[in-house]
């Protein structure tokens, strides 16, 4: 699936909910489905700076694509990083760098997150794109 196809799938999943409490439940459920990050990667170097809760993100570069694993100690934040991993994992560095993550605004996340969570979401995206730039420069 392309990045946009992944985003469209998430948008579709959120369209069935009209109430934000149900949407938050969905975000929490997505976090529960996040494949667990290997304990060896839950290290300070993999913590995302700018997140109020602890969020670990580990990239693996295989066959020209980046695969992310992640975890968080907060349930909503874990759901947020799970959506980011779902959309960006398995793509080339260039695709990740150029990605316009429109699903965030389309499902209303930006306007329903606290300022701290919103900043954390931006920090997650920034870190994922920085990893993509680093892997791209390695060729």
ZIPE-V233329 format. One record per residue. N is the residue number from 1. OMEGA is omega in whole degrees, 0 to 359 (* if undefined). Layout:
BEGIN
N:OMEGA
N:OMEGA
END
This chain:
BEGIN
1:176
2:177
3:181
4:177
5:177
6:180
7:181
8:178
9:178
10:179
11:179
12:180
13:182
14:182
15:181
16:181
17:176
18:183
19:182
20:176
21:177
22:179
23:177
24:177
25:179
26:178
27:179
28:178
29:178
30:178
31:179
32:180
33:181
34:177
35:183
36:175
37:178
38:183
39:181
40:181
41:176
42:183
43:182
44:181
45:181
46:176
47:178
48:178
49:181
50:176
51:179
52:175
53:178
54:177
55:177
56:179
57:180
58:176
59:172
60:182
61:181
62:174
63:175
64:181
65:180
66:178
67:182
68:166
69:185
70:174
71:176
72:178
73:179
74:189
75:179
76:181
77:178
78:176
79:179
80:181
81:179
82:178
83:180
84:179
85:181
86:183
87:189
88:183
89:177
90:180
91:181
92:177
93:182
94:179
95:180
96:180
97:185
98:185
99:172
100:185
101:183
102:183
103:182
104:179
105:183
106:180
107:176
108:182
109:186
110:184
111:182
112:178
113:174
114:178
115:179
116:179
117:178
118:177
119:178
120:179
121:177
122:178
123:177
124:180
125:180
126:181
127:180
128:179
129:177
130:175
131:180
132:179
133:179
134:180
135:179
136:182
137:177
138:177
139:*
END
